[in-house]
Amino acid sequence: MELLPGDWIHAAAARCGSKHALVCADGTWSYDRLAREVEQCQHALAAAGVGRGQVVAWLGLNSAPMLAMLFACARVGALFVPMNWRLAPPEHRAMLAECDPVLMFADAPFATPSAAQAVAPAHTRCVAAGADLPAGWLPWAAFIEAGALAPRTADSAQHAAIEPQTPLLLCYTSGSTGRPKGVLLSHDALCANADASVDMHGMSDADRVLTTLPLFHVGGLNIQTLPALRQGCTVVLHAKFDAEATLAAIEQHRITLTVLVPAQLDAVMALPRWPAVDLSSLHAISTGSTVVPERLVRATHARGVPLIQVWGATETSPIAACQHADEAYHTVCSSGRAAKGVALRIADIDGQPLPTGQSGEILVRGRNVMSGYWRDPDATARALVDGWYHSGDRGRLDADGFLWVDGRLKDMIISGGENVSPAEVETVLQESPDIAEASVVGRPDTRWGELVVAVVVPRPGASLTPATVMARLDGRIARYKQPKQVFIVDALPRTALGKVRKEDVRALVARLADEAATAPPSRESTA
C-alpha cells in the first residue's frame, strides 16, 4: 500500500536518518530531526484537541517548522491552510472567516495585533514564536511543551485512521468570480502529484532541490518540495525569493533541480553575473504558472540547462502536463504531455472531445485532481463534470500528445506567477463613492507576463487621478493585485446589450498605453 504523506518523513528517516533534509534559515535539519519535529507537532496538535477535519492555518514565510506542521496535520487528519502572507489584512480576515481554523500559527513578523490577531476569528487559538506576543497568544514553546506532556494514545489512533481520500491541504486560489476559493487536496492527490513530479524530473534521493517559491502556492509546495522530501532529497529552502541568493545557492549547494517562474527567471537573468554563474550542477529548471516567453526558454537553454515546463492549477495539485528534460530542446514552449497518471482532453463548449490539433478547453482527470471547493458545492459541480476538471484554459494537443496552451477562457490575470482576479479588484474599486465603474484587465509585459491595469469611470462631479484611485486600494488588497496602470475614461466599451466587453477594454488599454508612452502623463499612471 502506498505511503500517505503523514508517513513520508518517517520512512525517509528510516532510510537515511542522518542525511540533510532541509537547509534553511532555521538551520540544517536531518531527516531524523525533521521526523522528531513532526512528532512533536503531532502530539501538540492532539493535546490541543485538533483532529480529523479541523483546520489549522499557517501565516509565515517558508520555514522548516511550517513543513513540520503540515506533516503533523497529515498524521492527525487535520486540514492545513498555508496562508498567503502577501495579502492585506481584510483579505486574511475574509479567508479565515470562511475556513474557520481552530489554530493559527504566525511567524514573528505577523504576530502583531494589526497583522494577525485582528484578522483571526475570536475563537481561533493563535500561536507564534517570539518573546513579545499579543495578549492571548500562546508561545510556540508552550504549545510544543503541552504536547510533550500529553498521553500518546489519542494521536496514534488518529494517525492510524487516516484514509487516502481524507483532505489534507486547503489552498486558496483566486477565482473568476472575484472571491478566492478554497481548494481541497486529499492525501491521495498529493501522492499522485508526487509520483508525477518524480517521473517529470527523474528525481532520486541524490537530488539537491532549491525552493524559492512561497510554500503557500502549490507551485512552491508541490512541484518539487514535498516530492523531494518523500524521495529523501536535500531541500535548500529560502524564506522568500531573492535573485542573487538564488544564484549563490545554486553554486554553493550544487543544486540539481529548482522551480523558477518567468518573473524569477527574468530577475536572475538581469543580474550582471548571470552569464558566468556556474550552473553545471543543474539537471533542469522547471517553470510554469503562465505562458513562458520563448526568449526565456532560449536563454536558459543557451546556458546548457533544460527549461522544462509544467502546466496545471491549484485544482490539479498542480502537475497535470509536463515536459521531461530530454524533450525540452525540441518542444520549445510546449507544456509537455499528460503527466504520469493524468489524462488530458480538449473539449468544446459542451464538453465534447475535439480532434487533434483543434483548440478548446483543457480538461484534466486523475487522482491528482481536487476533491472540490471548500463549502461550495455549486462551484465544485461546475468545475468537476463526470470526473473531469474543467480548467478554463484553452489549448490543443498535437499528434504526439504534446499540449500547447493558447490562453485562458477564464477572465484571469497572471502577473509574476500570481493569479489576480479582475472581479476582485473591480469590487474593491467600485466601493469608492467617486468611482462609477471599473474594469480590470491584463496587459502583456515582457518581465511580469501581464500587468494589472484598471480602467475607471468617475461618478459625475468627482475628481479622480490615477494616484487617488490607487490610494483607495492601499491596504485593501495585496500589492501584487494593485494596478500598475490606471486609465480614467468617460465610459467603458459595451455591447448593444450593455455588457462590458473585456476584449474591447483590452484594445482600449493598448491604445491608451501607446498614447501615454508618447505624451506627458495626464490620464495614466505607471506607479
N, C-alpha and C positions, 0 to 999 in steps of 0.2 A: 504493500500500500504506500502511496506517495506521501512523503512527509509534508505536513502542513506548516505554514510559516512559524507557528509557535515552537516548532522543534528544529528549525533551521540552524540556529546559533549553537544549540547544544550538540547537534550532530556534527557541525563543523569543529567544535571544540574537542569532540571525541577523536576526530581525525588528526587535528593539527592545533592542539590547545595553546601552545606557546607562540604560534605564528601571529604576526601583527594582523589584526582585523581592521582597526581604524587608526589612522594617523591624522590628528586634528588639534584644534586649539585646546581640547580637554586632555591632551597628552597622547601617548601611544597605548592603545588598548589591544591586548592579546585576545584571542578567541576565548580563552579561559576567563579572562576578566570580563569580557562582554557577557558571557553566559552568567557569571555571578551577578552582574548588574541587572540583567534581565530578571533573574530570580528575585533579587531584592525588590525590584519594581513590582513584580507579580505579587509577592507577599504583601507589599504595602497597599496595592490595589484591593486585594482580598480583605485585608484588615479594615479598609475604608468602606467595605460593603459593595465594591464595584464588581459587577458580574455581567453575565451574558446580556447583550443588547443595550447596555448602558453606554453613554457617550463620554469620552474623555477627549478634551481639546488641548492642543499644544500651540502656544504662540511664542515663536522664537526663531532665531537663526539656526542654520544647520549645526547639529551637535551630536556627540555620542549619546548623551542622556536622552535626547529626542528619539533616537533609534532604539535604545534600550526600552523606552516606554512603549513604543509601537509593538515590539516583540512581546512585551509583558501583556499588553492588551490582547494580543493574539492568543496568549496562554489562558486568559480568563474569559475569553469570549466577548470582550468589550469592543466598542467601535472607537477607532482612533481618528480624530479630526485634526489634520495638520493645517493650521490657520495661516493665511497669507499676511505676513507682517507688514506688507506694503500698503494694506488697506487703511482707510481712515476710520476713526472710532465709530461713526454712525454705521459704517458697513460691517464692522465687527459686531456691533450691537445687534443688528438685524440677523446676522448669521448665527450668533449664539442663542438668540431668542428662538430661532427655528430649530436648531439641533438640540438645545436644552441639555448641555453637559452636566453631569454630576460633579465632575472635577475639571478644572482648567489649570494648566501649568504655563508659566510665563518666564521667559528669560528676564534677568535683572533689568535691562533697559525698558522692558514692557511692564514691569511690576510697579507701576505708579497709578495713583487714582485716575489720572487723566487718560493714560494709555491702556489700562486693562481693567481695573476694578470698576470703573464707571460703565463698562460695556458688558460685564458678565451679569447674568441673571442673579437675583438676590439669593437664591437657594444654592447656587453653584459654589462649591468649596474651591478656593484659589490657593495654589501652591507655587512657591518660587524660591530660587536660591538668592542669597544675599542677606545682609545684616539689617538693612533699613527697609522693612516691608510695610505696606499699608496696613492699617488696623484690620484685624480679622483674617489676615493671610497666614497660612501655615508655612514655616520654613521647610525647605526641601529635606534637610537633615532630620527634622522631627517626623516628617511623613515617612521617610525610609525606616527610621527607628521604630515607629509604631508597627510596621510590617515585620521587623525582626523579632519583636516580642510576641507576635500573634501565633496561634496554632497553625499548623501546616495542612490540616485535613481539608478544609474548605476549598482552598485554591487548587490543591491537587485534584480534587473531584471535578472542579470546573474545567481544568485543562483536559481531563480525560473525556469530557462530554462534547468537546468541540468537533463539529462536523464540517465537511468541505464547503457546504453552501452557507455556513454561518458568515454573515457580513463582518468584515474587519476594518476596511477603510471607508470613511465618509469624506469625499473630496468635493469641494465646491468649485463649480465651473460657471463662467458667465454664460447666460442663455440669451437667445434671440428675443426673448420676451422682456428683457431688462431686469429680471430677477434671477440672481445666481441660484443654480440648482445643486442640490447635494447628490452626488453620485455614489451609489453603494457598490463596493467591490468586495467580493467574497474571498475567503481563504483560497478556494479553488481557482478563482480568477487570477490571483497573484501567482499561484503555482504555474498555471498555463502561460502567463506572461513571462515568468522566469525561464520556462522551457524555450519560449520563443527568443528571449534575449541570448541565452546560451548558444542556441543554434545560429542566430544572426551574427554574433560576434566571434563564434568559435571559442567561447570563453572556457578557460580552465583555471585551476587553483593557482597557476603560475602568474596569472594576470595581476597587474597593479592598476587600479582604476582611480581616476581623478574625478571627483564630484564637485562641481562649482554651481550647478543649477540649484535653486531652492528646493528643499525637500517637501514644501507644500504643493509642488507641482508633481504630477505623476511622471513627468519627464525626468525630473531630478531624482525622484524616489525609485521609480520602477524600471526605467530603461536599462540602467546598469547597477545602481547601488544595491538594491535588495537582491537581485540575482547574483551579484558578485559575492555578497555575504553568504548566500546559500551555497555557493561553489567553494568557499574558503579562500577567496582572493583577499588581497590587501586593498582597502579603500582609503585613499587620501581625501579627506573631507574638509573643504573650505567652508567657513561660516557663510560667506557670500562671495560673489564673483568679483575678482579684480584681475584685469588683463595681465599686468606684469607678474602678479603672484601665480597666475596660471602657467605662464611660460617657465617661470622659475621652478615650479613644482614638476613640470614635465621633465625638465633636465635633472633636477635633484633626485627625484624618486624613480626615474627611468619608467615613466608611465607608459603603459601599453594600450590602454583604452580610456577614452573620455567622451563626454557629450558636450558639444558646443552649438548652441542655436545660432542662426545667421548673425544676429546683433553682436553676440560674443565673438564670433569669428572676425567680424569687421573690426572689433576693438583690438584683438590681438594682432591682426594684420597691420593695423595702423601704427604699432609700436616700431620704433627705429630698429630694434634688434630682431624683428621677425625674420628677415631674410637669412640671418646667420644662426638663429637659435637651433639647438640640437634636438631634432625630432626623430632621431634614428630609432628610439625605443618604441615608438608608436606603431601598433598594428593597424589602427584605424581611428578616425574621429567620426562619431555618429552625430547626425544633425536632423533637424525637422522643425516642427511647430508651425511652419509656414512654408510657402513656396520658396525654395532655396535658389538664389540667383546663380546663374551659371558661372559668373566671374569668381564666386567664392569656391565653387567646385574646382574650377581650373586652377585657381591659386593654391588650393590645398594639394591637389594632385601634382602641381609643379614642385612641391617640396617632398614628393615621394611618399605621401601619406594618402591612402584611400579615404575619401569622404563618403560615408555610407548613410543613406537617407532612411528615415523611419517615418511612416505615416500612421496616424491613429488619432485617438481622442481620449479624454479622461474616461469616457464611457467604455473604451476598449482596453483600458489598463496601462499603457496605451498602445502596445505594439500590435498593429493589425497587418501592415505591409512593411517590408524592409528589403534593403539591398544586403548582399554579402560582399566582403572585401574584394573577392575575385570578380564581382560584377560591376563594381563602381566605375571602372575606367571606360567600359563600353556601353553603359546605360546611363550616361550623364544626365542628371535632372529627373530621372525616373525615381519613383518612390519604392521600387523593387516589386517583388512578388508577394503573394499572401504569406504571412508569417507562419511558422510551424504551428499546426493545429487550428489554423484560421481559414475560413472560406470567405472569398470576396465575390460580390455580384454587382454588376452595373445595371441599374433599373430605370425605367421611365417614370413618369409622374404617378402612374398607377401601381408602381412596384413590380412591374413585369420585366423580366430579363431582356437586355438589349444585346445585339450582336457584337462580336469582337470589333474593336476599333471605334464603336459609337459611344459618344459621351452621354453620361447620365449620372444619377445619384449613386454614390458609392455605398453599398450595404455590406455589413460585416456579420458573420456568425462564428461563434466559437465559445469555448469555456472562459476565455478572457473577457467576454462582454459583461457589462454591469448587470447586477440583479434588478436595478431600477433606480428611480429617483426617490430620495427621502421624502416620505409623506406626500407624494404627488402622483397618485395613480393615473391621472389623466395624461400628464406629460410622459409617464412611463409607457402607457398604451400607444401614444403617438410615436415614440422613439423605437419601441420594440414590437415588431409585427411579424407573427409567425416565426419567431426565433431570430429574426434579422434586425440588427441595429441600423436605423436609417441615419446616416452621418450628417446629411445636409451639405456634404461636399460633392463636387462634380468632378468626374474623371472618366478615364477609358482604360480598358485592358487591351494590350496588343496580342498578337498571335502567340507570343512566347509567355504570356501571363504577366507581363510587367505592367504595373499601374502607373499611369500618367495623370497627375492631378491638374485639372484645368481651372479650378477656382472654387467658390463656395456658393451653394444655393442659399444658405442661411445668411442673414444680414449681420455678419460678424467681422470685426476688425482684429487683425493680429499685428501688434506693434512690439517689436523687440522680443518676440516669443510669448507675449502676454495676450490673452484673449480680452477684448474690450467689447462690451455690448453697447451698440449705439443707443438702444432704447433706454438703457440705464442712465447714460449721460444726458440724454434728452429729457428724461423725467426730472433730474435734478435741475437742469437749466430752466425748465418750464415752471418750476416752483417760484422763480423770481417774479415779483409783481411787475417788473419792467420788460419782461420777455413774453411776447405773444405766442411765438412759435420757434421751434428749434429743430434742426435736422443735423444729425451727426453721421459722417461717412469717413472712410479711409482714403487717403491719397498715397499713391505709390511713392516709396522713398528708398534710395539705394542702401542706406545704412540700417534703417529700422524695419524694412519691409513695407510698412504702412505708417503714416502719421494720422493721428486722430484730428479731424477738422470739424468745426462746428459752423453751421450757417444759421444765423439768428435774425428773427424779425422783431423789432421793438414794438411795444404797445404804443398806441397813439399818445403823443406828448412826452414820452420817455426819452431820455438822452442816454444812449449806450455807446461805449467804446469797447474795443476788444479787451482792453485791460480790465474794465469793470465787469465784463462778462466772466473773464477767467477768475477774477477775485471772488465771484459768487460760488465757485467750485472749490476754493481753497479750504481744506479741512473737511470737505463733504464727501469727496471720493478720492481714491488713490491718485497720486501724481501721474502715474503712467496712463491713467484713463483720461486725464485732463487734456483738452485740445491743445495742440501745438500751434494751431492757426484758428483764428475766428474771423469770419466774414459777416458783416452786418448788411442785410439787404431789405428791400421794401416788401418782398413777398417770396414765398417758396414756389418752385415749379410744381404744377399739379396737372393731373389728367382732367379730362372733361367731366369725370365724376367727382372731382375734388380731392383725389388721393395724391399724396406727395409721392413722386417717383424718385427713388434713390438713384436710378441711372441718370436722371436729369440733374439731380443735385450734384452728383459726381462730375458731370460735364460742366456745371456752373462753377464748381470749385476749381476745376482745371483751368477754366478761362480766367477766373479772378486771380488765381495764383500766378498765372503768366503775366497778367496786368500788374500785379503787385511787385513782380520781380523787376519790372522796368520803370516803375514810378515810385515817388516818395510814399511811404506808408501813411494811409489815412483811414481806410476802412478794413484794414487787415493787420493781424499781429502774428509774429512768429515767436513770441516769448515762451 
